[in-house]
Amino acid sequence: MGIVRYTSVANAIARALGVDPPPEVRIGGSGGRITLTFRSTGATRWSEEKQVDQALRIAAATREVLTADSRRGVRRRARNRAIVVVFEDATLLKGCSIVGQWKCVVPADYPGEA
Protein backbone atom coordinates (compact mmCIF):
# COMPACT_ATOMS: atom_id res chain seq x y z
CA MET A 1 0.00 0.00 0.00
CA GLY A 2 1.38 3.40 -0.94
CA ILE A 3 1.37 6.53 1.14
CA VAL A 4 -0.94 9.35 0.10
CA ARG A 5 -0.71 12.87 1.49
CA TYR A 6 -3.92 14.84 1.83
CA THR A 7 -3.39 18.59 2.15
CA SER A 8 -7.12 19.32 2.03
CA VAL A 9 -7.76 16.86 4.87
CA ALA A 10 -4.90 18.41 6.87
CA ASN A 11 -6.41 21.86 6.43
CA ALA A 12 -9.86 20.63 7.50
CA ILE A 13 -8.39 18.95 10.60
CA ALA A 14 -6.47 22.13 11.45
CA ARG A 15 -9.68 24.17 11.18
CA ALA A 16 -11.57 21.66 13.37
CA LEU A 17 -8.84 21.84 16.02
CA GLY A 18 -8.11 25.54 15.68
CA VAL A 19 -4.40 24.97 15.02
CA ASP A 20 -1.95 26.59 12.64
CA PRO A 21 0.00 25.37 10.80
CA PRO A 22 -1.94 22.27 9.78
CA PRO A 23 -0.43 18.87 10.44
CA GLU A 24 1.12 16.71 7.78
CA VAL A 25 -1.43 13.97 7.04
CA ARG A 26 -0.39 10.65 5.51
CA ILE A 27 -2.82 7.84 4.79
CA GLY A 28 -1.29 4.48 4.08
CA GLY A 29 2.05 2.91 4.82
CA SER A 30 2.39 0.51 7.71
CA GLY A 31 -0.98 -1.17 8.27
CA GLY A 32 -2.80 1.57 6.37
CA ARG A 33 -2.58 3.88 9.36
CA ILE A 34 -3.47 7.54 9.25
CA THR A 35 -0.51 9.56 10.50
CA LEU A 36 -0.76 13.19 11.58
CA THR A 37 2.49 15.01 12.33
CA PHE A 38 2.37 18.29 14.24
CA ARG A 39 5.65 20.21 14.16
CA SER A 40 7.02 23.01 16.32
CA THR A 41 4.16 23.10 18.81
CA GLY A 42 6.24 22.52 21.94
CA ALA A 43 4.10 19.44 22.60
CA THR A 44 7.09 17.16 23.22
CA ARG A 45 7.64 19.10 26.45
CA TRP A 46 4.03 18.84 27.69
CA SER A 47 3.05 16.49 30.49
CA GLU A 48 2.25 12.97 29.35
CA GLU A 49 -1.37 13.40 30.44
CA LYS A 50 -1.76 16.52 28.29
CA GLN A 51 -0.10 14.79 25.32
CA VAL A 52 -2.45 11.80 25.55
CA ASP A 53 -5.55 14.00 26.01
CA GLN A 54 -4.57 16.07 22.99
CA ALA A 55 -3.82 12.96 20.89
CA LEU A 56 -7.27 11.51 21.67
CA ARG A 57 -8.91 14.85 20.84
CA ILE A 58 -6.99 14.98 17.55
CA ALA A 59 -7.97 11.39 16.68
CA ALA A 60 -11.67 12.10 17.32
CA ALA A 61 -11.58 15.30 15.22
CA THR A 62 -9.72 13.47 12.46
CA ARG A 63 -12.37 10.74 12.30
CA GLU A 64 -15.10 13.41 12.08
CA VAL A 65 -13.28 15.20 9.25
CA LEU A 66 -12.67 11.96 7.36
CA THR A 67 -16.29 10.88 7.77
CA ALA A 68 -17.49 14.21 6.31
CA ASP A 69 -15.06 14.18 3.34
CA SER A 70 -16.64 14.10 -0.12
CA ARG A 71 -14.25 11.37 -1.35
CA ARG A 72 -15.46 7.83 -0.79
CA GLY A 73 -11.92 6.51 -0.40
CA VAL A 74 -11.23 8.96 2.41
CA ARG A 75 -14.56 8.35 4.19
CA ARG A 76 -13.98 4.60 4.07
CA ARG A 77 -10.82 5.02 6.16
CA ALA A 78 -12.54 7.05 8.88
CA ARG A 79 -13.47 4.18 11.20
CA ASN A 80 -11.29 1.22 10.34
CA ARG A 81 -7.76 2.65 10.65
CA ALA A 82 -5.53 3.44 13.58
CA ILE A 83 -4.63 7.10 13.88
CA VAL A 84 -1.04 7.93 14.76
CA VAL A 85 -0.51 11.35 16.32
CA VAL A 86 3.08 12.58 16.21
CA PHE A 87 4.37 15.68 17.97
CA GLU A 88 7.76 16.78 16.70
CA ASP A 89 9.86 19.68 17.95
CA ALA A 90 13.33 20.73 16.86
CA THR A 91 15.93 22.90 18.51
CA LEU A 92 19.52 23.88 17.88
CA LEU A 93 22.06 23.15 20.59
CA LYS A 94 25.79 23.86 20.13
CA GLY A 95 25.34 23.74 16.37
CA CYS A 96 23.48 20.41 16.43
CA SER A 97 19.90 20.07 15.27
CA ILE A 98 18.04 18.08 17.92
CA VAL A 99 14.63 16.65 17.11
CA GLY A 100 12.31 15.45 19.86
CA GLN A 101 9.37 13.25 18.89
CA TRP A 102 6.40 11.85 20.79
CA LYS A 103 4.01 9.39 19.16
CA CYS A 104 0.64 7.92 20.13
CA VAL A 105 -1.19 5.21 18.19
CA VAL A 106 -4.95 5.43 18.74
CA PRO A 107 -6.53 2.12 17.66
CA ALA A 108 -9.47 2.16 15.26
CA ASP A 109 -11.70 0.65 17.91
CA TYR A 110 -10.67 2.95 20.79
CA PRO A 111 -13.78 3.19 22.99
CA GLY A 112 -13.08 6.74 24.20
CA GLU A 113 -13.79 8.26 20.79
CA ALA A 114 -17.26 9.14 19.71
Secondary structure, DSSP 4 states (H G I P E B T S, - for coil): --EEE-HHHHHHHHHHHT-SSPPEEEEESGGG-EEEEEESSSGGGS-HHHHHHHHHHHHHHHHHHHHH-S-HHHHHTTTTS-EEEEEEEEEEETTEEEEEEEEEEE-TT-TT--
